[in-house]
């Protein structure tokens, strides 16, 4: 392989990665966040229920 290929390919790949990160950053920065509590009382109870139930359910692989 010609030594010129990695010399060009590595910086080009880095530039593409930086450009991609900037585009994603701009898209994510446009997302509007609403104020309020993270967990409503009903949601919190549901999540706690799911967490406790997850410990009881064990799956085993039988071959």
ABEGO torsion letter per residue (X at the ends): XBAAAAAAAAAAAAAAAAAAAAAAAAAAAABBBBBEBABBAAAAAAAAAAAAAAAABBBBBBX
